[in-house]
Amino acid sequence: MFRRGKSGPVTPSPEDILVRVSQLVLQVAYVDEWQRFMAEHSQEFEGDGDAKAGEYSLAATDVYGQFVALVERHLDDALEGLGYTAAQFMKMCVDLDKDEDRDGAAHVFLQLVLGATDFEVFGGIMRDPGKRAYYFQILSMWRKANMRSDPK
């Protein structure tokens, strides 16, 4: 969906921008890096008995911070390449999340990627190899269904 700008040129809609960002962020190299990161650091979450009560070790909290920084770096790279700032993108995300007529693919991307940066969701994925495998299977399926052949 495109919108006509005030001066006449066609500008992409927030939905189009979000889908394009998702295509860039979910490219195979980035998702592979996330998967390797999680596999390499999962031991910080395994056997953490207090995690069921919502408490994790300081090491687990540090791993979470590292993962969020990794996702933010990939997101910043995609946004910079498209000429948007993180603040502009976050405003688009908030506006789209409130929009009842939002694009399904864009909303699923928000839930998949940004949801994994929620500490409790991340901790659950890290503690359970089955959840982790399922998470990456869903990312792969979403990518295949929504990727253009030219993610630049």
Secondary structure, 3 states (H helix, E strand, C coil): CEEECCCCCEEECHHHHHHHHHHHHCCHHHHHHHHHHHHHHHHHCCCCHHHHHCCCCHHHHHHHHHHHHHHHHHHHHHHHHHCCCHHHHHHHHHHHHHCCCCCHHHHHHHHHHHHCCCHHHHHHHHHCHHHHHHHHHHHHHHHHHHCCCCCC
